[in-house]
Amino acid sequence: MNISFSKSAIKDLEQIKEYYLEQGAPHIGIDFVTAIVEHVETLAKHPDIGRMVPEFNDELIRELIHVPFRVVYLRESKSIKVIRVWRSERILHLPK
């Protein structure tokens, strides 16, 4: 199964690294991003391990929890697209 990252997800990962760099702990940001990408790679063989995102109530929009982050992805028939990487306490909203 092919895995890709949206521009917004890439930006989210970059912001994670930037945040920890600003906090004086760049290694933590790098470690988080590396671990998140490795976690996402498990979706290639197990695309349904993530739960359905409760806020969207759509079987195709799923998430992995990588504390303290939510990795939101779209599961398609032959691909996975990571949409966003957000702090887990963040509430998602449907577009109006």
N, C-alpha and C positions, 0 to 999 in steps of 0.2 A: 504494500500500500504506500503510495506517494504521500509525503508530508511536506507542507509548505507553511510559511509564515506570512501573514499580511503585513503591510507597511506599519500599521498601528501596533501590531504585536512586536515587531522589531524595535519600534520606538519605545515601547514599554520596557523591553529588556535593556535597551540603552539607558533609559532613565533609572532603572534599578542600579546599574553600575555607577551612574553619575551620583545618585543619592549617597551611596556608601563611600564613594570617593570624597564627596563633600564632608562626610562625617569622619573622615580620616581613617577609614577602614576599607580601602579599595579591594583587598583580598576577599572580603565578605561578599561584595557585589559580584565579583568574578565567580566566586564559588556558587552563589545563588543561580546566576545565569547558566553556568555549566550544568548544575544539577537539574534545573528546569528543562533544559534542552535534552538531557539524557532521559528524563522522565517522559517527555514528549515522544522520544524515539521508541518507547515501548508501545506506542499506539500503532506502529507499523504492523505488529503481529497481533495486537489486542485492541482494536479500535473502539470497542465498547466498554473498556474498563472504567472510563469516566462516567459520572452520573449525568443525568439530564439536568440542565440548568433550570432550577425551579422557577425563576422569574420569567422564563420564556415558554415553558411547557411545550417544548418541541423536541421529539426524539433525536433529531439531527444536530441540535445544539447541545453540546455536552461540555463537561469540565473535569479537569484533574485538579485535585487540591494538592498543592505543594506549599505547605505552611511557610510563611503567611500569605501565599498567593493562590489565586484562582486562575488556572490556565483554561480559557474558553476556546473551544474548537468546533468547527463544523465538520460533521462526519458525512462524507458523500460515499457513493458506491465504491469508488476505487481510490479515493484520496481523503486526506485529512488536511484541513486548513486551520492553523492556529490563528484566532481572531484577535484575542487580547490576553494580556497577563496583568491581572489586577490584584491589589491587596484583598485578602479574603473577607475583610469586614465591609467592603464596598458593596452597596446594593446596585444591581443592574436594572436599567430601565429600558422598556421597549421604546423604539423611536416613534414619534407622533406623526 
